[in-house]
Amino acid sequence: MRIAVTYENESVFQHFGKTSQFKLYDIENNEIKESQVVGTEGLGHGALAILLSNMNVDVLICGGIGRGAIMALSGSNINVVGGVTGDCDAAVKAYLAGTLTPDAEATCGCSHDNCECHHE
């Protein structure tokens, strides 16, 4: 399994569509075997779903995320866990332990054309 986390300075970045990096975790036997930080190549919003799909990501952990992005990721068979804050490594460990508590209100109501919502 491969998990991607929106990334900035070891923490979960709070706006999926504007993240400039992901931290990728390769998981075997429910343990982190390897991790690496990769750039988004300047891509944003919908194009990130394609990027993550091309990187064989199974799960995305992020902060705020729009409904359109969730739909695009789901269409690529990527499970989305939104509304997460704090340290990336701790979030992945909590996910693997089954104790990660996402925020049910992680989606924002903005169009993302000119997003000025709380998770910028």
Long-range contacts (C-beta under 8 A, 24 or more apart in sequence): 1-26, 1-27, 1-58, 1-59, 2-26, 2-27, 2-55, 2-56, 2-57, 2-58, 2-59, 3-27, 3-57, 3-58, 3-59, 3-60, 3-61, 3-92, 3-95, 4-52, 4-55, 4-57, 4-59, 4-60, 4-61, 5-60, 5-61, 5-62, 5-84, 5-88, 5-91, 5-92, 6-60, 6-61, 6-62, 6-63, 7-37, 7-88, 10-87, 10-88, 10-89, 11-85, 11-86, 11-87, 11-88, 12-61, 12-62, 12-63, 12-84, 12-85, 12-86, 12-87, 12-88, 12-91, 13-62, 13-63, 14-63, 14-64, 14-85, 14-119, 14-120, 15-63, 15-64, 15-115, 15-117, 15-119, 15-120, 16-45, 16-48, 16-60, 16-62, 16-63, 16-64, 16-65, 16-66, 16-69, 16-82, 17-44, 17-45, 17-48, 17-65, 17-66, 17-69, 17-112, 17-115, 18-44, 18-115, 18-120, 19-48, 19-62, 22-52, 23-88, 24-55, 24-57, 25-92, 27-96, 30-96, 31-96, 32-89, 32-92, 32-93, 32-96, 35-89, 45-69, 45-112, 46-72, 49-73, 49-75, 49-76, 49-78, 50-76, 52-76, 52-78, 53-77, 53-78, 59-95, 61-88, 61-91, 61-92, 61-95, 61-100, 62-106, 63-106, 63-119, 64-106, 64-107, 64-108, 64-117, 64-118, 64-119, 65-106, 65-107, 65-108, 66-107, 66-108, 66-110, 66-112, 67-107, 68-112, 70-107, 82-106, 82-107
